[in-house]
Amino acid sequence: MSDPFIFRTPWRPRYEARTLILTTITASLLAFIAHVQALPDGLFFEALIILSVPALKRVPKFMWLYFRQHRLHGFKTRVMPLKALRARHLKDPQQLFLGHGFTWGREEGQWAHDLLEGHQGLLRKRPHRPGAHWVHGLAPREQALYQPVEDGRGHLLIVGTTGSGKTRTFDLLIAQAVFRGEAVIIIDPKGDRDLHLAAVEACRLVGKEEQFMMFHPAFPESSIRIDPLRNFTRASELAARIAQIMPSQGPGDPFKAYSQKALDHVIQGMLLGGERPTLLKLRRCFDGGLGDVLSKALERHCEKIFGEAFKTKIPAIKGSRGDHRAAALIRFYRDHLKTLAPLPDLEGLMALFEHDATHFSKMVASLLPILNMLTSGSLGALLSPDPRNVDDPRRMTDIARIIERREVAYFGLDSLSDSLVGSAIGAILLSDLAAVAGQRYNYGKDLSPVHLFIDEAAEVMNDPCIQLLNKGRGASVHITIATQTFADFTARLGSEAKARQVLANVNNLIALRILDAETQHYVVNNLPIIRRRSIMRSHGAIHPGQHPVLFSGNQNERLEEEDASLFPAALLGQLPDLHYVGKFAGGLIVKGRLPLLTAP
């Protein structure tokens, strides 16, 4: 199709077959007559050559048409043992295997449009192979698809409807990240058992089984314990981390703003008192009052200035506890220390302590359910681990340690059982990861890659995750997110502008079967436009009225071009399972199909 004046399609009827059949019949008839009539052999062979030469010229074209049309019948799903994937990886560890397929260009786009509009008879539907398998047969052959690992650092978006192969795509990508010995963090809202087992098998194959860990609220006895408030640079980060998962009535929600301010003051007080904040400690503080936290912080400050003797200066604290002790310490601070050794970071907590209790409880009413959700039942020990509890054998870790040790962590959020708790856990873990990424960006050297995989990403998407997508590459954090439709991001984030921020920060796209029309058009609109060729045929007859026996006729055929999408949007809704259209960094567009990984 490189010649603009030649239009060739492999989907036309195989007219050459008629010539070959007729030639074969004629040659057989000549042979029979020559045998029966005892004709000279020379005459027979001359006639046979005359018949065969034009027929043989048509054989290559017939075979070309036959094989091209035969490939439209579909392909069986490739099954690949994990060991075979490992062998591919060892040949070139810097190449990411993405299944088998071919580059999708103008010619393939032209043929796809032609088949959809004028050659439906070739597209046989096979009940045992649902979907438009013929799309993958548009190229004469397929080959293994690879992308340089370095080119994949710009994040990857996988979009596809339920059951189209998103999680199995994760299997393939996670296994290769494990093979490279890089840190892997998997956030799976639904807690897919097969995804969990695939990650375990990949670790086992490379001898890293002890580096695999699992967090799952439904299986607390076998889950790791992790502190999502462990990593921070400033106390305000922790307050924002919790406030971001609170329900909001809009950008200027006064209750959310007040709750964040209260959290900031309480966390400052804990740190000044020598305590490390945890979700469980914060809940106890807001439930039981601020007196204990304030007392510890003030006592520590007084001790720094006056030593142990300060207690003799405050007779009111002797034998007192809670609010009474805190009130006495506040009076002592204002009388003796506010001018001598002021502590502005604690004065906000003092103001909260003295605030009207009824009004305070109303203002933080939306915060308490979040803290209760994340600390009730077995979650209390899972998300607020106590390092002093030596009787708990479960592993205790945090995001920074997982990354530093290049471990593989699977977080199943059990969102099917409780979507609110699952989303809150996922969001606060992402906020913690964003804090770690910030530290790596500011202070890290020779950073090892970190791979974050988020299935059903819209359920946990938040502002820190958007920041990770936008700036995470500088911290060597590489993100793969999966969703069903782009509208899911809009619903989660509350605005189309923020949803587009997610899409704009992803350089690589794998589109599996998509049923949502808006998402289909988004994918197609991000592909180039081609000039599609078509043949326009017309004929007519003219009959002059004054000469009843005279007439004239005409027949026209012309080649036309028009703009068309590189990949028809309707086909995205017909792709078989594990088949995809990919657009990768640098503009490479491919049609591929993924293998189904099996245990080694």
N, C-alpha and C positions, 0 to 999 in steps of 0.2 A: 504493500500500500504506500510505498515511498514515492511512486510516480503519481503525480496529481491527476493524470489523465487515465489511469487504469483503476478500475474498481473490481476487486475480486472478493468473492465471499465463499467460504467453505460450506455454507449451509444450503446451497442450491441442490436440486436433485442430481443424482449421479448418472447423467446421460451416457457417460462412457460405458456404463454397464450394458446398455442395450447394444452398443457396437461390439463389445466383447462377446456377448451371448450370440449375436447374429453371426459374427465371424466364426465362432466355435461350431455352430450348427452347420454353416456353409462348408467349413473345412471337413467336418465329419461326413457330410453328404458327398462331397467330392471324393473323399477316400473310399466311401462305400461304392460309388459308381465306378471309380478306377479299379477297384478290386473285382467287382462283378463283371464289368465289360472288358477287363484285361487291357486297359488303356496304357500307353507308355508312361513310365514313371516320371520322365522328364517333364512332360506336359502337366502332370499332377503337381509336381514340386513348384513349377513356375506359377501355377494358379494359387498354390498355397502361400507362396512368398508375396504375391500381389495382394492377397487378402490380409496377411499377417502384419506387414510393415505398418500400415496406418493404425491397425488395432493395437500393436505393441506400443506405439507412440502415446496411446491413451492410458496405458497401464499406470505410469507414475502418477498422473493426475487422479485416476480412479483411486489408487491406494492412498494418496494424500487426503482426498475427500472422505474415504472410508474411515481412516484412523482418526481424523479430526472429529467426525460425527460420532464415531464409536466412543470417544472419550466423554461425550455428553451423558453417557449412561450412569456415571457416578463412580465412587470409590468407597472401598471399605475403610472403616476407621483404623488408623494405625495404632497398634499396641506396642509400646516400647518399655522393656524392663529398665528399672532404674540403673542397673549396671551398664546397659548400653548407653544411657545418657551420660553416665560417668566416663565411659570410654571416649565419647565425643568430646567431652569437656577437656580431658587430659591431652587430646591432640592439639588444642589451642585454647588455653584457659582465658584468653582475652577476647574470645568471641562468644556471644550469647546466642544459643540455639533457640529458634522460634518456630520450629516445625518445618513443614515442607510446603513449597509453593513456587510462585513466580512473580516477576515484576509486572505490575498492572499498568499498562500504558494506553495510548490512543487506540491502538489496534484492538485490544481486548475490550475497551469501552465501546468501540464501534460495533463489534460483534455481539456484545451483550444487548445493546439496543436493537440490533437487527433480529435477534432471536426472540426477544420479547414482543416485537411488533409484527413479524411476518413469517416465522418458521416454528410455530408452536407444535407442529406435528413431530418435530425432532425431540421434543422435551417430554419423553415418556415419564409418567409418574410411577414410581415403584413403591408399593406399600411398605416394604421392609427397609426402605431408605428415604425417610421423610426429608423434605427440604429440597432446595434447588441445587442438587449436587452438580448439575451441568455447568454451573458457574466456574467450578474448579477445572473443568475440562476445556476451557477456552484456549488455554495455552497448549502447545504440542507436547510439552513435558514439564515436570516439576523437579525441583532440586531442593536440597536442604537450605533453609533460610538462616542467615546469621546476621547479627548486628554487633559491631565492636562494642565491648563493654563500656568504653569511654563515651561513646555516643549515647548510651542509655542513661547517662547521669542526669539528664534533664527531666526526669520524672516520666511516669507512664500512666495513662488513663485507660482502663478497660471498661467498656460499656457493653451491656448485653442483657437480654431479658432473663427471667428465671429459667435455669436449666440449659442455657446456651453454652456454658463452658467457662464461666469466669473463674470459679474455684479451681477447676482443673488447669487453667492457665497459671494460676498462682502456684500449683504444684510444680509446674515446670520451672518457673522463675525462682521459686524459693530453693528448690534443689540445687540449682546452679550457683546461687549465692552461698549456700552452705558449702558446696564443693570448693569455692574460692576462699573459704576460711574467713568470711566477713561476718560482722554482727548482723543478726536478723531479728526484727521485731514484727510479729504478726498480730494484728488486731482483727478479730473475727466476731462480729456482733452475734451471729447466730450459733457460733460454736460448732462448726462443721467437723464431725468426727473424722471424715476422710482426709480433710486438710491437716488436721492434727497428726494423724498417723503418717501422712506423706512426709511431713517435716521430721517426725521421729525416724522414719526409715532412711531419709537422706543423711541425718546425723549418724545413724548406726553404720551406714555404708562407709563413711569416712572416719569412723572411730571416734566420733565426738558425742556419743550418746549421753555421756555425763554432763555435757554442756547444754543439753536441751532442758528447758523448764516450761512448766505449764501453769497458767492461772485460770481458774474457772470457778465462779461462785457456786455452781451446782455440785462441785466435787471439792469441798474445802479440805478434806483430809489428805488429798494428793496434790493440792495446789501450793504454789509458792506464796510467801508473804512479801508484799512490796509496799513501800512507803512512797506515795505519789507527791508528798511534800518534802522529800529529802533534799532535792537539788534546787538551790536558789542563790541569787546574788544579793538581792534586797528583800526585806520583809514584805514590801508592797507587792512583789511578784506572787507570793503565796495568797495574799488577799484577792488579787485579781484572778488567780487560778481557780479559786473556789467560786468567786462571784460570777465568772463566765458561765458556769453551769446552772446558775439560778434562772428561773423563769423571769421574763422581762415583759413590761408593758410598752416598751419603746426605747429609743436611744437615751431619753432623759428620765428614765424611771427613778423617782426619788427613793423608793424603798431599796432598790438594788444598790444605788449609790451610797445610801446610809449603811447598808449591810457591809459593803466593801470597806467603808471607812471604819466601822466597828471591828471588822476582822483585822484590819491593818493595825489598829491600836492594841488589840488583844495579842496579836502575834509579836508586836514590838515588846509588849510586856513579858511574854514568855521568854523571848530571847534575852532580855535584860535580866530576867530571873534565873538564867542558866538552863532553861528547858528548851528542848527541841520540839517545835509544834508538830502535832499529828492531828488527823481528823477526829480521833476519839477524844483527845485532850480539848480540842476546840469545842466539841459538842458538850462536854462536861462543864466547860467554862460558861457557855451561854445558857445551859440549863440550870446550873447550880449557883451562878453569880460570879462576878468579877473579883470578889474580895481576895481570894487566895492567890490568884495570879498577881494582882496588884501588890499584895503584901510581900510576896517573895522578891519582886523586882525592887521595891522600896527598901526592904531590909538589906538586900545585896548592895544597893547604892550607898546606904547609910554606913554599912560596914566598911566600904572602901574609903570613906571619908574619916570616920571616927573609930573604926575597928570594932571589936566586940563590945567595947564600953558604951556604944550608942544605946544599948537596951536599957541601961540605967538612966538614961536621959528621958526615956518615954515610959513612965510608970504604967500608963494605961494599957500597954500591950502585954503586960504580965498576966498570963492566964487567959488572955482573950484570943479569939480565933475569928476567921471569916471577916465579915463586914466590919465588926467593931475594931478588930486589929488594923484593918486597912484604913479606916477613918482616922485612927490615932496616928498612924504613920503619915497620912496625908497632911495632918495638922503640923506634925514635926517637920516635914519637908518644907512646907510653906513658911514656917516660922524661922527655920535655921538653915535650910539648904537652897532654897529657890534663888537666893542672891549669891550665896557662896559657891554652890556647885549645882547649877540648874541642869535639869534632865528633860529637855523639850520632848524627846521621844516618848516619855511616859506621861506627860501632862494630858495628852489626848485620852489616855485610858482613865486618868483621874476624872476627867470631865464626864466620860461615859459612866463611871461608877456613881457619880453624884447626880446623873440625869434621872428624871422621873421614871421609875421602874415600869409603870404601866405603859407610858408612851414608848419607852425603849423596846418593850416586848412586842408592841404593835409594829414598830419600824423594822424589826428583824424577823417578822413573822414568816417571810418567804425564804429566809436563810435556814431556819431550824429544820424544815422538812428535808432539805438537801443533806445537812449534816446527819440527820437521823437515818436517811436512806443509806448513806455510805458507811455507817458504823453499827447498824443493827444486826443482831444475830452473828453469824460466822464472819460477816464482812468486817466487823470491828477488828478482829485479829488479823485478817488478811490485808487490810489497807492501813492499819495502824499497828504494825508489829512492834513488840517490846523486846529490845535486844537483851534485857535482863531476864527474860523468861527462858531459862535454860531447859525447862521441861517440854518445850515445844520443839519437836524434831524437824519441822518443816523448814525448808531453805528460806532464808531472808535475803532480799536483794533490793536493788533500785535500778533505775534506768541507766544511770552513769556507770554503774558496775557492770551491767550487761554489755554495754558498749565497750568498755575498757577491756573486758575479758573475751570479747568477740563471741558471745554466747548466742544461742537461739532461743527466743522467748515467744511462746504462743499464749495470747490472751483471748480466751473465749469469754464473751460477755454475757451469754445466756439471755439475750434480748428477747427471745421468744417467750420466756417465762415472765420477765419484767423489763419492758422496754425502757422505762424511765431510769431504772438503776443501771441497766446496761449502757445506755447512752451517757449517763453521768460518769461512769467508770472510764469509758473510752475517752471522753472529752478531757478528763483530768489527767489521764496518762499522756495524752497528746500535749497538754500544756506543760507537763513535766519534761517531756522530750524536747519541747521547744526551748525550755530553759537550759537544758544540757547542750543543745545545739548552739545556743548563744554563747555559752562558756567555751565550747570548742572553737567557735568562730573568733572569739576575742583572744583566747590564750593558747589554743592548740597549735601544735607543729607536727608535720608529717602524719596527718590524720588518716586513720584507717576508715574505709567506707562503712557506712551504716545503711542497711536496707530496711525500710518501713513498708509493710504490706497492710493495706486496710481494705477488707472486704466490706461490702455494703457501706461505703464511706459516708454516705449522706446521714447515717444514723449517729455519727460521732463528730462530724465536721464542725469546726469552730474557728475563731479568729487565729489562735496559735497555729492551727494546722495550715491555714492560709499563709501565715508568715513562714512556716516551714517550706511550703511549696515555693514561696517567693524567694527566700534567702537561704534555704537549707543546703543548697549546692555548695555554698561557701564553707559550710561546716561538714561537707562530705556526707550529707544525709540525702539518700536517694529514695524517692517515694513512689510506690505503685498503689493506685487507688482503683476500686471497682465500684460501679453503680449500674442501676438498671436504666434510669433516664436522667437527663440533665435537670428536669423539673424537680427531682428529689433534692438537689442542692438548693434550689430556690425555696422549697418548702422548709428545709432545715434552717437556712440562714436568714430567711425572712425577706430577702430582696433579690431581684434578678441581677443587680449590679454585683453583689457579693458572689453569686453563683458564677458569674462570668469571670470573676477574679480567679476562681478555682480553675476554670477551663483555660484561661489565658496563661497560667503558669505551668502548663503541662506541654512538653515538646513532642511527646510520642503518644500515639493513639492506636489501640486495638479495638475494632468494632466487630463484635460478634453479632448474633441475630438480635435485631432491635425491632420492637413492635410499635413503639411510640413514634408518631409521625414527626413531631417537633425535633426529637433527637435524631431521627433519620436525616432530616433536612440539615441539621447542624453539621453532621458528619459529612454529608455530600457537599455542602457549601464550602467546606474547608479543603476540598479537593479541586484540582484545576478544571477548567472548562475546555472541552475539545470541540473541534469542528467535525461534526458528524456528517458523513456522506450518505446520500440516498439517490436512487434513480427515479425520476419522474417520467411516467409514460402517459401519452395521450393520443387519441385518434379522433378523426371526425370525417364527415361527408357533407358535400355541398351539392344541392340539387336546384339548379335554376328553374324557376317556375315556367318560363316560356318554352323551354325545350324539355319535354317530359322524359326523353330517352337519354339525355345527357346528365352526367354527374361527375364530380371529382372528389377525391378523398385525400387524407393526409394522416401520417402516423409519426409522432415525435417521441424522442427519448433523450433526456438530458440529465446530467449529473449535477446534483445540488448539494450545498453545504449549509449547515445550520449549527448554532451553538447547542451543546448538550452536556450533561454532567458526565464526568469521567466514569462514575459508577452509578447506575440507576438507583434512586432512593428506594423504590419498591423492593428491590432485591435484598436490601438489608433485612427486611422482614421475612425473607424466605431462606436465609442461609441455614445449612444443617448445623447440628451441634458440633462445636470445636472448629468450625470454619470461620474465618475472619478476614476483614479488610484492614490492613495496617498502614498507618502513615507515621514515618519515623523522622528523626532529626536529619536535616539535610534535604528533605523533600522526597525521600524514597517511599514509593507506594507499592504495596504488595498485596497479593491474594494468597492466603496461606491456610493451612489446616494443622491443628495441633495433635500430637500423639496422646494417647491415654497411657499414663505412666502406671506401671505395675510394680509390685514389690520385687526385689532382686531374687 
